[in-house]
Amino acid sequence: MEENSHHSVSLVKHKKVWPLKKVLLSLIATVVLFGAGVSVGRGDVNLHGLSKNTPVAPASALDYSSVNQVYSILKKDFDGNLNTTNLTEGIKTGLVAATGDPYTEYFSPKDAKAFNEQLAGSITGIGAELGSDNNNVVIVSPLDGFPAQKAGIKPKDVVAAIDGKTTIGMSVSTAVSKIRGQEGTKVTLTIVRNGGNPFNVPITRQKITVPSVKSEVDGQIGYMKISQFTDDTSSLAQKAAQDFKDKGVKAVVLDLRGNPGGYLSAAVNVSSLWLDNGQTVVQERRGTTVISTEVATGNNILKGLPTVVLIDEGSASASEITAGALRDSNDATLMGEKSFGKGSVQQVEQLPGGSEMKVTIARWYTPNGKNIDKQGIVPDKVVANDDASLQAGKDPQKDAAFALATSKL
């Protein structure tokens, strides 16, 4: 998400009454599209496992004396005004950043609000998800039909500067905040693509509202496109599947290209449209210890229908879980290009004052026991989209998926 960053700190004691959220976003998901990042969600996401059921060894106590010493020197010698709120927020941010994990992040109240707004599906931005790769701010996926894509932004593009300000040393959250802005205003991204020379791309911000699922029936084939796994995905996918059934669809194309992830529960519910009740969708492990196993919920009205799942390098996290679960269960053929490769699970906790913390709690594994972190999923049938075809309004990957689905009728 463009402005999503997509991440307390031992300074705050965790209380079980605070609602937790389990997220599966690509990177510190930062969707320019939304403002914060496709990653978390509301308190309706029921998390189980870590905080409530899995004993956690107490961390060694931190020695804050040196921190107090630094603060004392600032108060005594600093030539300027000190804002204690900003200083406290800086301590929390720095403490979490010191983990060295790009997916573990502290959100100030302002950033937390933006982060959650993103999954609500409406915000002002450019329609792209940002992440972090090798300490670079990168485009995870431009969203279909929105300003970033129309301006030519592509997955894996490195954002070297924003309005002329270098992103070296810049967090994804900061990049997101700089990319967001008022509707109708412009932001200029300096892009480095495939190690080439940097070039500027001006993009006009717009209000973006995206239903996460779009579907249509073409003859005997049902086509379902899921742009991200948000709070409306489960109900919209269920509705689309029922429409397929009512119209006598004989095969399905599930398009997860450019889908950066989102709610774990939504990925489980979508997978459940094909899988038997109780069948494993994904397993979460901390080291060698299994901390959670998510299983299909039933209502598999698409079970048995030949299915082709489209993925590409913008497919990450929750979309990789869905693709992996359907392939491992022999319910689908994967087509397209290798996926992004984000195989960790984050848990989001609400903290006092409206701040939040996103922390990596586990690695996830497909039903066959594979973790795809930094590897991605290689499709069964590799089909690439070329720029010339896309510019001509063609979609070779989608065409190939329909052809394969048709051959299975």
N, C-alpha and C positions, 0 to 999 in steps of 0.2 A: 504494500500500500504505500502510496507515496508518502503519506505522512504518518507513518505508523511506526513504531519503533519496536516495531514490534519488538521490560522489562522492568526482607529488607533486612532486612537488615537486622542484625542481632541487637540493634538499639531498641527494637520494638518487640515486645513479647507476643508471640502468636497466640491467638485465642480461637478455639474451635468454633465459636459462634460466628466468626466472620465467614461469609460465603467464599468458597474456593472455585476456581475455574480451571479447566484443563484445556490447554491450547496446543494446536498443532499447526504452526505457521511456518512458512519458509522463513528462515532467518529470524532476525528480530523484525519480523514482518513490518514493513513500513509502507503502507500503500499510499501512494500519493493520491490515490483515488479517494480513499477515506482519509481521515486525517491521522489516524494513529496507527493502525496496523491491523491486519486481519489476524487476529489471534485469539482473542478471548471471547468473553461474552458476558452474559448476565448470570445472576445467581441461580438460574434454573438448571445450570449444568451441575449434575451431581457427581462430585469427585469422591472416589473411594480409594483406599490404599494408603498412601503415604502418611498423611497427617493423623488420620484417625486409627488406622489399623496396623501400621508398620512402625515398630519401635525405632527411634533414631538416637544414636549415641550423642550425648551432649557435646557440643563443640567446646574447645578450650576457650577459657575466658580471654577476652581481649584486654590489653593494657591500654587504657585511655589516657594515661598520664602524659604521654608525649603529645597527644592531640590537644589536651588542655594547655600544655606548654606552648604549642604553636598558637593557640587562640590567645593566650596571655600576651605573647609577643605582638600579635596583630593589634590587640587592644592598646598596648603601650606605645608601639612605634609606627603603626600604619598611618600614612598621611592620606586620609580619606574617610568616608563613612562606611561603617560596617553594618550590614543587615544580617541580624542573627538568624532570621528565617532562611535566607539564601545560604548562609554558612552551614546551617543544619542540613539543608537539602543537599549541599555539596558533599558533606560527609557521607550521607546515605548513598548518593550516586557513586562516589568514589569507592566505597566499601564493596558495593555490588560489582562494579566494573573490575575490581581487583581479582575477581574470580577468573578472569581471562576467558570467560565463556560468552560469545556474542549473543546467545539466546537468553542469558540471565540479565535482567535489567530492572532498575528502580524507576518508577514513574512518579513524578510530582503530581499533586492533585490536578493541575492543568493538563499534563500529559496523559494521566489516567483517564480523564474525561474524553480527550480526543481519541485515545486508544479504544474505548468502549463505543464511542459514537461510530467508529468505523464499521463495526459489525451491525450497527443499526441500518446500514446501507445508504446513508445519505450524508454527504459532506462536500465541501468545496475543495477541489484539488485538480490534479491532472490525469488521474485514472491510471496509476501504475503502482506496483508494489516495490518498495525499496528493501534492501537487506545489506548484510555485511559479508564480504568475502576477501580473505587475505588483507584485512584492515582497510579495504576499499569500500566505499558506498557504491552498491551496484543495483541495477534494475533486475528484480526477480521476474516480474512479468508486467507488461503494459496491458491494461484491460481492454477487451475488444470494444471498439467503437467510441473510445474516449480520446481526449486531446493528446495524451502521450503517444498512443498508437498512431493516431492520425499524423502526428509530427514525425513519425519514423523511428521512435524509440523502440529498442529491441531487448529481449532478455539477455542478461549478462553484460549489457552496456555498463561501463564504469562511469559514475558521475564524478568527474574530476573537480568541478566547481559549480556553485549555484550563484547566479547573478554576479559572477566574477570572483566570488570568495572561494578559495580552495577548500576542498573537503578533507584534506590531509589532517588527521587527528580529530575529525569531526565524528560524533556519534550518529547513528541512524536517526535517533530521536531529534537531534538538532537539525539534521538534514531535512527531516520531515517538516519540522516547524518552519524552516526557511522556504520550503517548496509550497506550503499551504499559503493561502491568502484570499483576498476578496475576489468574488466572482467577476470575471471580465478583465482582471489584471493579468499581466504577463510575468512569467519567470523564465529565465534563460539558464539552461543546463549545458555545461561543457562536458561533452561525451568523448570517451575513449573507447573505441570498438576494436576488439581483436588485436590490441596492442598497437593500433595505428596512431595517426596524428589526431590530436584533440580537435573537435569542431563544436560550434555552438548551435543549440536548438532552442529557439524561443517557443514557449508554449503558453497558451491562454487558459487560465484557470476557469473552471465552470462547476456549477452545482451538479453533483453526481448522485443519482439514486439508482441502485441496481438490484433488481430481483435476482436472487442467486441462481435460479433455475429457469431455463427456457426450453420449450419442447415443441415438437411438431410431428405429424405423421405424414410420411411420404410413401404412398402405396401401402405395402405390407411392412414397412420399416418405421419404427419409432425412433426419433432422434431427441436425445436429452443432453443439453449443455449446462454444466454446473460451473459457474465462474468462481465460486468460493463457498466454503461450508459455514454458513451464517445461521442466525436464529430462525430464518424462514426456509432453510433448505429442506429439512425433513418433510414438512407439510407440502411444499411445492413438488418435491420429487415423488412423494406418495400420490399426489393428484395427477401428475404426469403419467405415472405408471398405471394408475387406474384408467386413465384416458386411453393409453395404449391397449389395455385389455379390452375395454369396451369397444374399441374400433378394430379388434381382431388382428392386432400387430403380430407378425410372425418372427421378427428379429429386431434387435435393438442396437443402436449406436450410442454409447455413452461418451460424451466429449468432456475430458478433464484437462484439456490443454490450457495453459496459462492460469491454472487454478492453484493459488499459493497455499491453500489449506484453510484452517479455521477450527471450528468446534469438532472435537473428537466424537461427541455424541452424534453429530450430523453425519459424519463419515460412517459410523456404525449403522445408523438407520438407513442410509442409502445402500450400503452393502447388503443389508438385511432384505432388500427387495429381491435379491437373487438367492441368498443363502438360507439353509435350513435353520430352524429355531435351535439355538444353543451352539451353532457352529462357530468356531473361533474366527474372529475378524482380525484381531491384533493382540499381541502380548507385550507387556511392558516389563522391562527388567532393569534392576539397578545392580550392576555387576553381573553376578550369576544368579541373583535372587529375583524370582518372579514377584512383582508387586501388584500386578493387575492383569487380568485377561478379559478382554471385551468380546462378547459373543453376540451373534445375530439374535434379533428380537422377534423374529417370525414375520408373518404377513408377506411372504416371499412371492408376490403375485407375478414376478418376472422370471421365476425359477423355470429352467428348461428352455427358455428362449435363447437362440443363438445370439451372442452379444459380442460386440467389438468395442473395446475401450481405447479412445484416443488419448495419448499423452505426449508431452514434449518437455523441453528443458525448463519450462515455466510451471510444470506440474510438481508440486512439492507437498510434503507433510501429509495432511489428511487426504489429499488426492492420491498420493502414493500408497497410503494405507488401503484405500478403496481398490485401487488397481491391483495391488499385491494380493489382497484377500480374494478378489474375483478370479485372478489367474491361478492362485494356489489351489483354489477349490474346483478348478477346471470349468468354471462358469463363464469364462470370457477369454477372448484373444486380444492381446495388447498390440496396438499399432501406433506408429508415429516415430518419435525420437526419444532418446534416453531422458529420463526425468531428472529433476534437480538434484535429489539426494539429500534429504533432510530427515534424519532418522532419530531425532530426540523428541522428548515430550516435556512441555513446560506446564507448570502449575502457577496460577495467578492468585495471589492473596490480597484481599483488601486490608489496608492499614488505616490507622486513625487519621482523621483529617482529610480523607478522600484520596490519599496516595495509594499506590499499589506496587506490588513486586511480582515480577515474573521470574521463575527459577527453574532451571533444568532439573528434573527429578528422575528421569529414566531414559533409556533407549527403547525404541519400539521394534518389534520383530513381526514379520509376516507369519501366517499360519504354519508355513514350512520352516520357520526358524531363521529367516534371513533378515539382517539389519542392513539397510541400504544407505546409511549415512555417508555422505561424500562420495558415494558410488552411483546412486541413482538406480532406476529400473530400466533395463534394456528391453524394449518391446519385442514381442515374438516376430513381428514383421516391421522392419525399419522402412519408413517412408518419409522423405524430407519434403518440406515446402520450399520452393525457390522464390526469390524476390520478384522475378519477372511474373510468375503466375499470380502471386498475391497482388501485385500492382495492377494486374489485368482483371482482378476481381475473382480469381479462381482459387480453389482450395484443394490441391491434389491429395492431401491427407484425408480430408473428409470424403472426397470422391472414392478413394481406395477403400475406406472403411465401409461405405455403402455397397461398393462392389463385392467386398468379402461377405458382408451380411447377406446380400442378395444370393450369393452362391450357396449359402447355407439353408436357404428356404426349402 
